[in-house]
Amino acid sequence: MTSACVIVIGHVDHGKTALVRALTGMETDRLAEEKARGLSIALGFAHCEMAGGTLDLIDAPGHEDFMRTMVSGASGAQGALLVVSAVDGVAAQTREHVQIARLLQVPVAVVAVSKADLLPEAALPARLAEIEDTLAAQGVTGADVVPCSATTAGGTDHLRQVLARRFNALPARAAPMGAFLPVDRAFTLAGRGTVVTGTLLGGALAVGEALTVQPSGVVTVVRGLQSRGAARARVAAGERVAVNLRGIALEDIARGDVISAGGQAATLCMDVSLTVSDTAPRPVKHMQELRVLWGTAHEVATLRLMGGGQIAPGCAGLGQVRFTRPVVGFAGQAAVLRQLSPAATLAGAVILDPQATAVGAGDRRRLAVMQAAQQQDGTALAAALCAQGRGVALWSDLVRLARCDATAALPTGVMRLSPEHIALADDLNAVQAAVAEVLQRFHTDHPIKQGAAPALLQQVTPLRGLVPFAQAALVKAGEVVLCDGLVSLARHDPFAALAPHQVARLTEIEESIRAGCNTPPDLRQFDAPDDADLIALMVAQGRLVPLSNIALKQQVVFHEMTIGQAQRTLAAAFPPPTAFTTSEARTALGTSRKFIVPLLEHLDAQGITLRIGDTRQIAPQTH
């Protein structure tokens, strides 16, 4: 336990604040209203050194009116110290606090039975047994029960030993990959500026580091750090910290905001797994409006259950919470769902995807993603994400939902398609085989066609997202060729498939176009069954060059030899740096505007001619 953060919970007036004072020597009721009323209304913070490290104690208010404050403190704690009065026993807010701690997955490891000095010694064993039995019925088992008194200090030394032992062995809670500080207080100090406090849930903070305030996106810099009353250059996850921020006004940050080192984007929708409390007053229903409490934030949201319907008390399910304004959280973060009116705790939840996309209640692919995220099965999660993406998933999505680092190894059977994309290796192999098969079928059905339009490949598999990657892999392997916007098997030779009559017709078309010289024939006259494919073959070989007259919205085709001769004719007529107009070029080549305009534009594109305003000249290196 180098450092551990513990929430002190229990019913109002059961002596939580007095016990914290006895353990640490620190007063956590600091507000004038708290001192006047004799009860905590805000989170109080103290710390004490123990065997193995430092224990940070968060004193939570016990009154029902301040339940949100209690949740705020518990969300940053690794464990809970439950305080129960020996005089009163387990009371209303004791049960409520225990319930919320369980829903937030904060283990109640130690039960301090306070005010033990006020109970006759002979009555204490029965009271302890009663407390243990009552708490066991609420699911609190295995906790150390320690009678003590803040007034006489009796039992406090033993309590310190128990706290050190139990909280030294707490399992790690789910945490974000980078720095993540939910703000529980924000204020200003004269000469210092804006200061925020919170429990650092992940990563580390260092003086001089640039951070982002979420959900606003405001960027700020750490001016100074303080933890347990001492200035620090760096603080680590699990520690309570005060952060002095540079370049941000108090009105730009508030309780419920998060300071992070990036990677946690704000969202309007989160995927969650939820368990309805067995003491909930009624089932949780699809499309129910409720209050979500997580970290130090609380927002009203609409719950959309996967599959619709409702979830009965004591049962679990999956769903999405839809917010009306941007919020931020992290995968694995626990939350509490509360009924709006009358206020009551309904369920606990765990965020599965803090940056979810809103889907319908019947979306089976998204349901599979949620189920895999809930189980934290990396291979199943990758498969579900790929299925949702038609064969392809983003690596960043897997990292976020699997709660792993971006440098983590790929799950078994998963491969990278690019730095951003992943797929199942078996899926890619299957799509590659399907692409090769459909191309072979196309070549069999259309032997003299150069290739197929890429759109044809989208029809070969439901995993359409993988098709471009499969095609690229086949091209890289030399098995597929992409030419002039058509895709074909590399071994396909359309010329070898030509029948004698097709060879004759190809020669006839070529001679006709070449004979037309600078005024080639209209393509519409070549309307025999195979003519379009034969022309496409000669275009692919470079023997024919299709050009577009954009103004006339027409396409013309020149023979390659005609273009070469036109270049030589223009160079002879207008040796550089002689300028010539379109009209002069038309006269020199004995053609019309229909043909000269696309021809000159082609020569421009090839670098043979240079256009200067309304004139051109032959490029010096080409004549």
N, C-alpha and C positions, 0 to 999 in steps of 0.2 A: 504494500500500500504506500507507494511513494506519494501518491495524492489520491484522495477519494472524496466524492461529494455526496452528502447524505441529506435527505429531506427529513425533517422532524415533524411528524404529523400526529393528529389526535383531536379529540373534542375540545371545544372552547373551555378555558379555565381548568384544564387538567394539568397545568403546570409545565407546558412545553418551554416557554420562555425562561422560567425560573430554572429549569433543568439545564438548558443551554448555558445559562449564566454560571451555574455551578460547575459545569464541565470545562468552560472556557474562560471564565472571568469577564466575559463581554456582555454588554447590554444590547439586545436586538430590538427592543421597543424604543425607537428613537423619535418617532413623531409625537408632537404634543397631544394629538387626539388619542394616540395609543396609551400614553401615560395617564391621561384623564379618564379614559374608559376602562383601563385595566385589561385590555385585550389587544392582540395583534391584528392589524388590518392590512399590513403590507408585509412582504417577505423581509425577514431579518437574516443577517449573515454573521457568522462567527467561525472561528477555527481553533483547533488545538493540536498540539504535537502529541503523537502517540507512538508506541512501538511500531516501527516499520514505515512511518511517514506522517503526513499531515492530513487531518480530517477536517474538511469544510462542512459546516452545518448550516442548512437553510431552514430557518424557523418559519413554518407556514401558519397562517391564521386558521383557526379552527371553526370560526363561525360560518354558517351556510352562506351568508351574504358575500363572503369573500372566497367562494369556491374556485373561481377562475384564477385567483392569485395562488391558491394552493396547487392547482394544476400547473401553473407557470413554473413554480419551484420544483415540482416533482419531475417535470419533463427534462430537467437538467441533472437529475440525481442518478447515481448508480445504485442506490439502495435507500431503504427507509428505516428510520428509528420511530417506532410507534410508542407514544406516551399515553398510558391509561391510568386514571386516578384509582388508587387503591380504595378510596372512599366510595366513589360512584360506580366503578366498574366500566364495562363497555357501554358507550352512549351513542346517540344518534350520529354525530359527526365522526365518531370513531369508525363506525361501520361505513359511512360515506367515504372517509379518507382511505380506508383499507380497500374498498371497492375500486376507487379511482387509481390507487397505487397498482393494484392487480391489472386493471385495464391498460395502464401505461407501462406494464411489464417492469415495474420497479419492485424488487423483492423486499418484503418486510422481514429483515434478518434478525432484528432485536426488538423486544418489547420491554420498555422501561415502565414498571409499575410505580408511579410517582405517589408522593404523599403517604408513603408506607408508615411514617411515624405517627400518622393520625388514626391508624387502625390498630385495635388491640392485637398484640402479638399472636395471641391464640387464634384470631380470626384470619390472619394473613394467609396461611396455607389454603384454606377453603376459597378465599378470594382469588388467589393465583390460579387454582384449578378451574374456577369458574371462568376466569378470563381466557385461559388456554382453550377450554372447551368451546366458548363462544367464538373465539377467533378461528378455531379449527373448522367450525361450521361455515366460516366465510372463506376457507381455503388457505388460511395462514397456518402452516405446519412447519415444524423444524426450527422455529425462531427461538432464540434464547430469551427467557423471561427473567428480568432482573428487578427485584424490588429495591427502591431507593427513595431518598428524600433530598430535595434541593435545599430544604431549610436546615437540616442537621448534617447534610453531606453524607449521611449514612448510605452505603452502597454505591456511591459515585465512583470510588476507585475501582471497584469490581466492574462497574459499568464501562469504565474506560478500557479495561482489559478485554472485556467481551467485544466492545466496538472494534478495537484494534484487530482482534482475531477474526471476527466475522467479515468485516469490510476489507480485510486484506485478501480474502479468498473469493470476493465477488467476481462472477464472470463478466467479461466485457460486454457492453451493450452495443447495439448497432450504431455506427457512427458514419458521418460523411467522410469522403476521401480528403477534402481540403479543409481549411479553416472555416468554422461555422459557429457563429456566436449569436444566439437569439438574445435580443436586448430586453432586459427586464426593468431597467431604469435608464433615463436620459436626463441630464441636467447640465448646467454650466457652472464653471468655477472662475472667479475673478482672476484675470491674467493667464488663464489656461484655455478657456473656451469650452467647447462641447465635450462632455464626458458621458460614456455609456458603461453599463455594467451587465454582466451575464456570466453564465457558465459555458466555457468553451467546449463544445461537443465533439469537435474533430479538428485534426491538423494542429497547427501552431500559429501564434502571432508574434511578430517581431517589430521593434521600433523601426520606423522608416518604410514599412511595408505598405504598398497600395492595396486598398480593399474596396469592395463594392457594397453599398447599402441596398438591400433588396426589401420590397419589390420595386423601389423607385429607380434603381440603377445609378444612383449618385455615387461618384468615385471620391474616396477620401484617403488620407494617409495617417498611419499611426504616429502620433506625436510622442506619446508616452504610455507606459503600461505600469499598473500597480496591482499586486496580488498580496492579500493578507497584510496590508498596511505597508508594504515595502515596494520600492521602485524595482522594476524588472526590465531587462532588455528583451526577454523572450518568455512566453508562457506556453504550456503544452495542454493538450486535450484533457478535460476532466477538472481543470482548475477554475476557480472563481477569479474574475479579473475585471478591473476597471480600465477602460481604454480612453485615452485622451486623443481626440480626432482633430486633424488639421483640415481647414478648408470646407467645413460644413457647419451650417447654422442649426441651432436647436430645433427649429421648426421643420427641418428636413429629415429628422430621425425621431422615432418614438418607440415606446414599448411595443413589442410584437414584430418589429422589423428584425432583419437578420443582417449581420455583417459577415461577408464571406470573401474568400480569395478567388472567387469565380467558379464557374461550373454548375452553380445552382441557379437556373433561370426561373423567373417568375412564371406563374401559370394560372389558368382559370379552372383547371380540371386535374384531379388526382385519382389514380386507381387505388383502392383500399381493400384489404381483407378486414372483416368486422365480426366481432363476437358480441352478441346481445347479452347484457347482464341477466343472470337468472332472477335478479330482483327488479328488473325493469317493469314499470307499471303496465306496459302494453308492447305488442310487437313493433318492430321497426318496419316501415312500409316504403315501397317503391314510390319515388317522387315526393317523399316527405321532406319538408323544410325543417332544418335543425341547426344547432350551433356546434361547430367543430372547434375543439380546443387542442392545440398542439404547440410544442415549444412554448414561447411566451405570447403566441397569437391566439385570437379567437375570432371566428367569422361565421356568419350565417351562410349556409350552403344548402343545395338541393341534393338529396341522396337518390341515385339511380341504381337500383339493384339489378345485377345481371340475371336475366330471366324474369325480371319483374316480381310481382307478388309481395311477400313480406317475410321477415325472419322473426321467429318466436323467441321469447326469453330463453336463454340458455343455449341457443343455436347460433350457427355461424354462416357466413356467406361472403360474396364478393360484390363489389359495386364501384361506382364512381361518385365522387363528391364534386359538384359544380358550383364554383364561387361566382360572385357578381363583380369582384375586383381581383387584381392579381395578388397571388400569395406565393410563398416559397417554403419548401420543406425538403427532406431527403428520404431516399428509399430506406425502409426499416424504421423510420421514426414513428413513434407511437402517438396516438391521439385519443381523445374522448369525444363521444357524440352525446350532446345534451338536448333534451326536449326544450322547446322555446317557452311554452307556457301550459301548465305551471312548470317551472324549472325542475328538471329531474335528469339524472344520469341514465342514459339508455344503453350505451355500448362502448366498447373499446375498439380501436382500429389500428391497423399498421399500414403505413403508406407503402404501396408496392411500386408505384411509378409517380414521382412528384411532378412529372411533365407530360402527363397523359394527353392523348387526343380524345375528344368526346366521341363516343360510339353509341350505337343503339343497344338496348337491353338484350337483344337477341344475337349480338355479334359473337359468333362461335370462335372465330380466330382470336379475337381479343380476350375472350374468356380463357382460352388455352394459354395465352401469354400470362394472364393473371395467376392461373393455377401453377404454372411453372415458377413464376416469381415468388409465389407464396412458399413453395417447396424449396426454393433456392437450389434448384438442379440446373447447373450451367448448360449441360447438353440439351436438356428438354427446353430450357428457356431459349437457347439459340434456335432450336428447331421451330418453336412456336413463333418467334419473331420472324424467321425466314418465311414460314407459311403465311403469316400476316402480310408480308411484303412481296408475295408472289415469287418466293424463292430467294429474295435478297433482304438483308437486314443491315442496319447501321451498327457499326462497332460501338459507337457511343451509347446507343440504346441498350446494348447488352451490358456494357460496363455499368451503366446507371442502375439497371434493374437487378443485375447480379451482385451489386454492391462491391465491386472489385476495382482495382487500380487499372488505369489505361494500359499499363505495361504488363498486365497479367497474361498468362499463356492462354491460348485458344482452347476451348473445350474439345474433347475428343470428337473427331469427325467433322470439325468446323475448319474452314479455310478462309483466308483473306482473298477477296477479289481485287481490293484496292486498299489504300490506307484507311478509307472510310467505310468500306462495305465488306460484309462477310456472307458466307453461304455454307450449306452443307456440302461436303465434297461429293457425296453420292448423288445429290441433286444436280450438281454441275455436270458430272459425268453422264447422267441420264439425259440432260438437256442437250449436251454435245452430241450424243448418239442420235437423239431425235432430230436435231438440225441436219446432221449428215444424212439421215434416212430420208427426210423430206426433200432435201436437195437431189438425192439420187433419184427419187421418184419423179421430181420435176424434170430432171434431165432425160429420164426415160420417156416421159410424156411429151416433152418438147426438146428433142435432141438438137435442133439447130438454133435454139435460143442461147444467147450468151450466158444468161443467168436469170435468177428470179429476183423480184423486188423484195427487199428486206421485210416488208410487211407480211409476206407469206410465212416467215419464220415465227411470227407471233402466234400463229394458229397451231403450232406443233405441240404445245404444252400449257397446262394451267399456270406453270411457273414462269409467267411472261417476263417478270423482272430479271430473270437469269439469262434470257435469250441474247441480249447485247454482249454480256460477258462471255457466254458460250461461243458466240460468233467470233469475238475478239481472240479468244484462246485458240480456236481452230485456225484463224488467220495466222496467228503467231507460230503455230505448229506447222504451217505450210499446207494444211489440208483443205483450206477454203481460201478463195480469192474474192476480194471486193474490188470491182472495177466499174467505173462510170455509173455508180449507184446501184449496181446489180451484184448479187452474191451467187457464187457457184463453187462447186468442188474443183479443186486445183487440177485434178486429173481429167476433167471434162474438156473435150476438144470438139466444139460444134462443127468445125470445118471437116473433121474426119467423118462426121455423120451425114454430110451432104450427099444426096443421090445425084447421079449424072445430070438429070434434068434441072436440079437445083444449082449445080455448078454452072451450067450453061446460062441459066437465068441470072445468076450473080454477075457473070461476066457481061451479060447484056446490059444490066443496070449500070454497072461501073462505066462501060464504054459510053453509054448515053450521057451520063453526068460529065464525064471527061470531055466528050465532044461538045457539050454546051459551053465549055470554057468559062468565061466570065459572066455568062447568062445561063446558068444551069437550068434544067427542066424543073417544072413544078413537081414536088414529091407526090402530089395527089394522082399523078398519072401512073404511078407504080402501085397498083391496087390488086395485084394477083395475090393468092392466098399466102405465099411465103415471102412476099416482097419486103414487108416491114422487118421481118427477122433477118433477111439477107442484108438489108441496108444497115441494120444494127450491128451485124458481124463486121462489115467493112468499116463502120465507125469505130468499133472496138479495136480494130487493127490499125487505125489511123489512116486508112486509105481514103475515107470520106470524112469531111469536117462539117458538122452541122453548125450553122450560125443563125442568130435571131435578129430580125429587124423589129425592134421593140415598138417603134412608132406605128408600123403597119400590122403589128401582132402576127407576124409570119415567120416561118422558119425556112431557111434555104440550106442546101447542101452543096459544098464545093468539093472537087477532087483535090487531093493533096498536091498533085502536080500543078494544078491550076493556080493554087495559092503561091507555090514556089515561083512560077512564071510571072505572076502578078507582082511579086516582090522585085524581081529582076527588072521588069518593065518600068516600074515606078522609080527604081534607083537610077536607071539609065535616063529617064525623062527629067528627073529632078534630083541631080546629084547634090548631096549635102554641101553647104547648108541651105540649098534652095528650098524655099517654102512653097507649098502648093495647097490649093483649096480642094474641097470634096468634088466640086464641079470639074476642076482640072484633072483630078485623078480619074473621074468617071470617063472623061473624054479620052485620056491616055489609054485606058483599058477597054474602051468601046463597050461600056455596059450602061446600066440604068441606076437610078438612085436606090431602087429596091435592093440591088445587090451591092453597090459600092459602100453604102453606109455600114452594113454588118461586116463587110470585108475589111474596111479600114479600122473598125473597132477591134476586130480580131488581131490585125497587125499591131495596133496600139498595145493590146494586152500581151502580145508576144515580145514587145520591145523592139519591133522592127521599125515602126514609125513612132515619132514623138509629136503629140498634139500640143500646139502653142496657140491658145485662143481659138480663132476660127480657121487656122491653117495647120499644116503638118509639115514635117520634114523627115527624111530617111535618117534613122539613127546612124551615127558615124561608124560604128563597129559592124554594121550589117551590109554595107554596100561593097 
